[in-house]
Amino acid sequence: AKGYAQKEEIDYNEVFSSVVKHSSIRILLALVAQLDLELFLMDVKTAFLHGDLEKEIYMVQPEGFKVAGKEHEVYDMLIASQSLDEIEKLKTRLKREFEMKDLDEAKMILDMEIDRDRKLRKLCLTQKQYLRRVLKRFWF
């Protein structure tokens, strides 16, 4: 499916986004809370330029997709583990292969704030900042 073929103000019924589903994030974060795992976020840039691919791939940039200063941004990566040492080792290995920015402990993912109470093993997702931007844009 070519989700990038959607046109603004035309394609409302066929929704596609090349990001992970929110349900997948919620499952991961539920495990992080229940098992009291460490959770870190990495910003991976230019993955296709730095990584070795097994075969050629062809991509088309969606119309209106480019964001100034983020033309080569590919995705964010959540890393969860019981061990901070394991996380640091993984980050080191990943940084050898890809241009990455370490965003430290995950506090936000896909415009959702992560509010965590480790003692009670609870984790809450909110979108306060996103909702404020929407309200400011349309009503205030």
N, C-alpha and C positions, 0 to 999 in steps of 0.2 A: 504494500500500500504506500502511496505517496502522500503522506500527511502534509508535506510541504506544498502540495498543490492547492491547499485551501486558500480561499480569498477572504480578506477581512470584510465583514458585514454581509457575507453571502453564505458561507458554510457554517451554519450554526448547529446542525444536527450530526455532522460527522466530525467528531473531536479526536484529534491525534496530537500527541506530544512525545517527543523523543526523550522523555525523562522517565525515571522510574515511577511506578504507580504509588500513590500515597498509601495504599493498603500495604504495599511491600515495606515502605518505610515504617509504618506503624507496627508491623510484625517485628522488624528488626529492633525497633526502639522498645517494644514490650519485652523482648528477650534481654536487652541491655538493662532495663530496669529490674526485671525479675532476678537475673543472674548477677546483678551489680557489676556489669562490665564497664571497662573504660571505653570512651567513645570520642574519636577524633575525626577531624574533617580535613581533607586535602583538596586543593584546587589543582586539577590537572590541566595543563595548557599544551597546545600543539601536539597532542598525543600522536596524531597520524604523521606528523613531520618527523618526530623523534623515534617512534617505535618501528621495529622491523615487522613488516607485514608479510604473510605467507603468499598472498596473491594481490594483484592490483585491485583497488576499489575505486569506484567513480561516484562522486557525490555532487549534488547540486545545492547551492546555497538558496534557501527559501527566500522568496521576494519579501523585502522588508525585515529580514532576519538580522542583518548586521547591526551591531551595537558598537558605537565609537569606542575604541580602546579595548574592545573584547572580541575582535574579529577572529582570533585564533583560540578562544576559550572553548574547551570541549565539554568538560563536566566536572562535577564535584564528587568526591569519593568519601563515604563514611567508612571508618575502620573501627571495629569493635573487638576487644579481647579482654581476657582476665588480667593480662600482664602488660604493664607499661613498657617493659623491656622488649616484648614481642612486637608491640606497636612501633617502637623506635627502630627496631631492626627492619621491619617491613617498610617503613618510611624511607630508610636509607637505601634499601634495594630499589624501591620505586623511583627515588630521585636520580638514581644512576641511569635509568631507562627513559624517564620522562621529565620534562620541565614542570616542576610542581611547586606550589606554594603551600606551606604548612599553616593551616588556619587554627591549629591547636585544638583544645577541647571543643567539641561540637556544641555550639549554642544556637545555631540556626541552620535550617536546610529547606530549600525551596520556599522561601518566604514564610516559613513556620519557625517560631521561636521554640526552643527546647528548654523547658523549665524542669529542673530535676531535684528531687529530694532523695539523696542516696541512702540516708539513714532509714527512711520509710520504704525505700525501693519503689518510689513513685516517679513517674515522668509525665509531664503534661505538654501538649503541643498547643500553641496559640498562634493567632495571626493578627495580633493587635496592631503592629506596625503597618501591615498590609491594609487592614481595615481603615486605619487613619488616613493612609494615602488615598484610598477609594473615596472616603468621605470628603476629604479635602478637594479632590478632583471634581466631584460631582455636586456637592451640596454646600461646602463651606469655603 
